[in-house]
Amino acid sequence: MIHEKEYTFPFDTCEVPDENGIAQPYSMIVTFVSCLIILYFLLKTKKIYNFFLIFVILCFQLVHSFSHFVHIEGTIQLKIIHTIVYFIELAIFLVFYSYTKKFPSSLFVIYLLLLICFDIYAFMNLSVFYYIFTQTAIFISLFFYYYKLFPKNVQKSTNIILFVTFFILCLILNEKINCKKMLGFFPFPYHILIEISGTFLFYIICSNLYKL
């Protein structure tokens, strides 16, 4: 089980929840705007694998947005989010494979399977740092593996995607470590910095991959 004292989404995100209304309205608004952006690209897709990718990203953000709207006791929201991330990574692989017609090498497949196994173990037994690291590693590895086969515009966008992903990872870890200190210094909904960065990340991904 996930340790109770560890960072648990959405309860430990750095926006003080409102117990009488929308739990975290600022984060909910940003993620809802993100949903509208993703929906726009979903409606522009013409291939089934592109549709699948944008659709699962939209599902992720809808659940994400709802989680900031209502906090459900326990870890059900975290588990759903974590599971959908697997579908996003699968969808990214399908887009890359469908575009390039290149199936990964046996060594790369084994590497991914080991990452997935460790990710599951980390999610069930370790702190948030470990399973955020493994999920990020899977995501980044797919882009690195297919990078040379992308068109030039997608290669340039991939550099931005990787940078923003690393930036978001730093924001999440900072939130986990310093949230109470930051709220004590100034009561600002700091979690929206992650959500704004995430919205930009999804925009870059969707705008480049929806027609790949």
C-alpha positions as CSV (number, residue, x, y, z in Angstrom):
1,M,0.0,0.0,0.0
2,I,1.0,3.6,-0.5
3,H,2.4,5.1,2.7
4,E,-0.1,7.5,4.3
5,K,2.6,10.1,5.0
6,E,3.6,10.2,1.3
7,Y,2.4,12.6,-1.3
8,T,-1.1,11.4,-2.4
9,F,-3.0,13.0,-5.3
10,P,-5.1,15.1,-5.1
11,F,-5.0,15.7,-1.3
12,D,-1.4,16.8,-1.1
13,T,-1.3,19.0,-4.1
14,C,-0.3,22.5,-3.2
15,E,-3.6,24.3,-3.3
16,V,-5.5,24.6,0.0
17,P,-8.8,22.7,-0.6
18,D,-12.2,24.2,0.0
19,E,-14.3,21.8,2.1
20,N,-17.6,23.6,1.3
21,G,-17.4,23.9,-2.5
22,I,-15.1,23.0,-5.4
23,A,-12.1,21.4,-3.7
24,Q,-9.4,23.2,-5.7
25,P,-11.0,25.6,-8.0
26,Y,-7.9,27.2,-9.5
27,S,-6.4,23.8,-10.5
28,M,-9.8,22.6,-11.8
29,I,-10.2,25.7,-14.0
30,V,-6.8,25.2,-15.6
31,T,-7.2,21.5,-16.2
32,F,-10.7,22.1,-17.7
33,V,-9.3,24.6,-20.1
34,S,-6.7,22.0,-21.0
35,C,-9.5,19.6,-21.7
36,L,-11.0,22.0,-24.2
37,I,-7.7,22.4,-26.0
38,I,-7.3,18.6,-26.2
39,L,-10.9,18.2,-27.4
40,Y,-10.1,20.6,-30.2
41,F,-7.3,18.4,-31.5
42,L,-9.3,15.3,-31.0
43,L,-11.9,16.6,-33.4
44,K,-9.2,17.3,-36.0
45,T,-7.7,13.7,-36.0
46,K,-8.2,11.6,-39.1
47,K,-6.5,8.3,-38.2
48,I,-7.6,5.9,-35.6
49,Y,-4.3,5.7,-33.7
50,N,-4.1,9.5,-33.5
51,F,-7.7,9.5,-32.2
52,F,-6.8,6.9,-29.6
53,L,-3.9,9.0,-28.3
54,I,-5.7,12.3,-28.1
55,F,-8.8,10.5,-26.6
56,V,-6.8,8.9,-23.7
57,I,-5.1,12.2,-23.0
58,L,-8.5,13.8,-22.8
59,C,-9.7,11.0,-20.5
60,F,-6.7,11.7,-18.3
61,Q,-7.4,15.4,-18.1
62,L,-11.1,14.9,-17.5
63,V,-10.4,12.6,-14.5
64,H,-7.6,15.0,-13.4
65,S,-10.0,17.9,-13.5
66,F,-12.7,16.0,-11.7
67,S,-10.2,15.1,-9.0
68,H,-9.6,18.8,-8.3
69,F,-13.4,19.3,-8.3
70,V,-14.2,16.6,-5.7
71,H,-11.7,14.8,-3.4
72,I,-12.7,11.2,-2.9
73,E,-11.3,9.6,0.2
74,G,-8.6,7.0,-0.3
75,T,-6.3,6.4,-3.3
76,I,-8.9,5.6,-6.0
77,Q,-8.3,8.9,-7.9
78,L,-4.5,8.4,-7.8
79,K,-4.9,4.8,-9.0
80,I,-7.2,5.8,-11.9
81,I,-4.7,8.5,-13.0
82,H,-1.8,6.2,-12.7
83,T,-3.6,3.5,-14.8
84,I,-4.6,6.0,-17.6
85,V,-0.9,7.1,-17.9
86,Y,-0.2,3.5,-19.1
87,F,-2.8,3.9,-21.8
88,I,-1.3,7.2,-22.8
89,E,2.2,5.6,-23.1
90,L,0.7,2.7,-25.1
91,A,-1.1,5.2,-27.4
92,I,2.2,7.1,-27.9
93,F,3.9,3.9,-28.9
94,L,1.1,3.0,-31.4
95,V,1.4,6.4,-33.0
96,F,5.1,6.1,-33.3
97,Y,5.0,2.6,-34.6
98,S,2.2,3.3,-37.1
99,Y,4.0,6.3,-38.5
100,T,7.5,4.8,-38.6
101,K,6.6,1.1,-39.2
102,K,9.4,0.2,-36.9
103,F,8.9,-2.2,-34.0
104,P,11.2,-1.7,-31.1
105,S,14.2,-4.0,-30.6
106,S,13.9,-6.9,-28.2
107,L,16.4,-5.2,-25.9
108,F,14.2,-2.0,-25.8
109,V,11.1,-4.1,-25.1
110,I,12.8,-5.8,-22.2
111,Y,14.0,-2.4,-20.9
112,L,10.4,-1.1,-21.0
113,L,9.0,-4.2,-19.3
114,L,11.5,-3.9,-16.5
115,L,10.5,-0.2,-16.1
116,I,6.9,-1.1,-15.9
117,C,7.5,-3.9,-13.4
118,F,9.5,-1.5,-11.2
119,D,6.8,1.2,-11.6
120,I,4.1,-1.1,-10.3
121,Y,6.3,-2.2,-7.4
122,A,7.1,1.5,-6.7
123,F,3.5,2.6,-6.9
124,M,2.5,-0.1,-4.3
125,N,5.4,0.1,-2.0
126,L,7.6,3.2,-2.4
127,S,7.3,7.0,-2.3
128,V,6.0,9.2,-5.1
129,F,9.5,10.0,-6.3
130,Y,10.1,6.5,-7.6
131,Y,6.9,5.9,-9.6
132,I,7.0,9.5,-11.0
133,F,10.5,8.7,-12.1
134,T,9.6,5.4,-13.7
135,Q,6.5,6.9,-15.6
136,T,8.7,9.8,-16.8
137,A,11.4,7.3,-17.9
138,I,8.9,5.3,-20.0
139,F,7.5,8.4,-21.6
140,I,10.9,9.9,-22.4
141,S,12.3,6.6,-23.6
142,L,9.7,6.2,-26.3
143,F,10.5,9.7,-27.7
144,F,14.2,9.0,-27.6
145,Y,13.9,5.6,-29.3
146,Y,11.9,7.0,-32.3
147,Y,13.5,10.5,-32.4
148,K,15.6,10.0,-35.5
149,L,12.6,8.7,-37.4
150,F,10.5,11.8,-36.7
151,P,10.1,14.6,-39.3
152,K,12.1,17.7,-38.5
153,N,9.2,19.7,-37.0
154,V,8.4,16.9,-34.6
155,Q,12.1,16.5,-33.6
156,K,12.2,20.2,-32.6
157,S,8.9,19.8,-30.7
158,T,10.3,16.7,-29.0
159,N,13.1,18.8,-27.5
160,I,10.5,21.1,-26.0
161,I,8.4,18.1,-24.8
162,L,11.4,16.6,-23.0
163,F,12.4,19.9,-21.4
164,V,8.8,20.7,-20.2
165,T,8.5,17.1,-18.9
166,F,11.6,17.6,-16.8
167,F,10.4,21.0,-15.6
168,I,7.1,19.5,-14.5
169,L,8.9,16.7,-12.7
170,C,11.0,19.3,-10.8
171,L,7.8,21.2,-9.9
172,I,6.1,18.1,-8.6
173,L,9.1,17.2,-6.4
174,N,9.4,20.7,-5.2
175,E,5.7,20.7,-4.3
176,K,6.1,17.4,-2.3
177,I,9.1,18.8,-0.4
178,N,8.3,22.5,0.1
179,C,4.5,22.9,-0.2
180,K,4.0,23.7,3.5
181,K,6.9,26.2,3.5
182,M,5.6,27.9,0.4
183,L,2.0,28.2,1.7
184,G,3.4,29.5,5.0
185,F,5.4,32.2,3.1
186,F,2.5,33.2,0.9
187,P,-0.9,31.5,0.5
188,F,-1.0,31.0,-3.3
189,P,-2.4,28.0,-5.2
190,Y,1.0,26.8,-6.3
191,H,-0.3,23.7,-7.9
192,I,-1.6,25.7,-10.8
193,L,2.1,26.2,-11.9
194,I,2.2,22.4,-12.6
195,E,-1.2,22.5,-14.3
196,I,-0.3,25.4,-16.5
197,S,3.0,23.7,-17.5
198,G,1.0,20.5,-18.1
199,T,-1.5,22.3,-20.3
200,F,1.4,23.6,-22.4
201,L,2.9,20.1,-22.5
202,F,-0.4,18.5,-23.7
203,Y,-0.7,21.3,-26.3
204,I,2.7,20.6,-27.7
205,I,2.0,16.8,-27.8
206,C,-1.4,17.1,-29.3
207,S,-0.5,19.8,-31.9
208,N,2.4,17.7,-33.2
209,L,1.0,14.1,-32.9
210,Y,-2.6,14.5,-33.9
211,K,-1.8,14.2,-37.6
212,L,1.5,12.3,-37.5
